[in-house]
Amino acid sequence: MPQPGSAETTRPDSPALTLEQARAVLAAQPFAQLVGTDITEFEDGAATLVVEVGDDHAQQFGFVHGGVLAYLADNALTFAAGSALGPNVLTGGFTISYLRPARSGRLRARASITDATRRQAVARCEIYCDDGATTTLCAVAQGTTRIVERELSGQGEQPRST
């Protein structure tokens, strides 16, 4: 199994992105801003996203809504894959299993590539809730990310999966 940062997880022709560039990509996502997402780690084959839990993230029982966890998994998986494939990637699909509810604190999604080809990557993600001295594994996910032919600054054109 390739380890993050190994030659097996990085396309030789993919542009190396920095953490600051990854933050700029995240900042260009209006939904990420709405949720309050930050990226704290971005390296070859791995990424970590965090969200400070607020009242707006809750469902009717006071737990963090599963949609927030699913969004976080989706974006963390795609950022991990993008660290190896380059910035022009989209989620091809993912599954998530909810293990325990998150209530308050900070959500932390750590994703890493399981395997990658020249055009797609499979990654896994663990989502934790850090609440003071307690860390709880809340969900696990796995997904596929694919390269698309579209520039990040492009407007109005439809992405094509390759």
N, C-alpha and C positions, 0 to 999 in steps of 0.2 A: 504494500500500500504506500503510495507516495506521501511524503511528509510535506507540510507547508514549507515553502522556500526551496524545495528540492527542484532539480532540473526537470523532473518528471511532471511537475505541476505547472510549469511555465512554458507557454509557446515561445519558441525562439524569435518569431517575428512580431510578437505583441509588444506594444509600447509599454515601458515600465512606468507605472503611475505612482505618485507619492501620496502620502497621507493627506497632504494639503489639497492635491488634485481630487482625491476621493471626497474630501469635505466639500469641495466646490460642486461636485456632481450631486451630492446629497442636498446641498443648499438649493439646487435647481429643481428639486422635487417639492412642489407645494404641499403634498400630503405629508411628507416627512417633517416639514416645518409645522404643520397643524398638530401632529402627534408629539412633536418635541424631540426628534431623534438627533443623536450625535454619533459620530463614528470615532472610536478611540484607538482602533488597531486596524491597519491595512498593510499587508505584506504579501509576498508571493504565496498564494493559496489559502489565505486566512483573512478574516475580517471580524471585528467586534463592533456592534451597534448597541447604544444604550438609550433608554427612555426613562425619565423621572416620572413615576406614577403620580397622576393627579386625579381629582374627582371626575374629570371629563372622560377618563379611561374606563370608568366602572360600568358594569351591567347592573341589573335590578337587584342582585343579592350583595352588591358591594365589592365583588371580585373584579379584577381587571378583565375586560371583555375579551373573549377569545379572538375576535377580529384584530385586536391590537397585537396579540401574540403572533397571529398568522402573518400580519403585515411585517412584523419584526423579523420573523423567520424568512419570509420571502426576500426582503431586502438584504439581510445578512448573507443568505445563500448566494444571491446575485453579486453582491460586492466581493465575496470570497472568490467566486468564479471570475469576476472581472479583474481581480488582481493578477490572474494568470492569463486570461484570454484577451484583455484589453477592455476599453470602456464601452464599446458598442455591443452590449449583451442584453438579453431579456430572459426572463424566467420562462422555461418551457413547461414546467409543472412542478408541483411539490406536494408532499403529504406531511401532515403534522399530527402528532399524538399529544393530547393534553394530559399531564400527569397529576399536577397539583395546582390549586388556584393561587394566583398572585393577588395580594391585597394592597400593599403599599411598599414604598421604597423605590428601588431602581431596577428596571428590567435590563438584563444584559444578555444579548444574543451573540454567541461565539460560533462562527461557521468556518469550516475548513473543507478543502477539496478532498474528495475520496479518490477521484480519477479524472483525468482530462485528456481530450483529444485536441486536434487543431481547431475544431469547430464547436465543441460543447464540453461542459464539465458537469460532473455529479458532485454534490457537496452535501455535508450533513451539518446540522445546527443543534445546539443545546441552548435553551433559554432559561436563565436563572432569575430569581427575584432576590436581590440583596436588600435586606431590611435590617439595618443596624448590624448586630453581630451574627445574624442568621442569613444563610444562603440556602435557597430552596430551588431544586430543579423542577421547573414548571411544565416544560414541553420539550419535545425533540422533533426534528423535522429532517427531511431529505428531499433534495430537488435537483432538477436538471436546468442548466442555463445554456443558452445558445447564442452564438454570434449573429448579429443582424447587420445588414448593409445600410447603415444610416449614420450620418454625422450627428453628434450631440447638439449642434447648433441648428440643425435642419428644422424647418417649419412646414407643416402641411403635408409632408410626404409620408407614405406608409412604410413601416419597417418591413423588410423581407428577410425571413429566416433563411440561413444558408446551410 
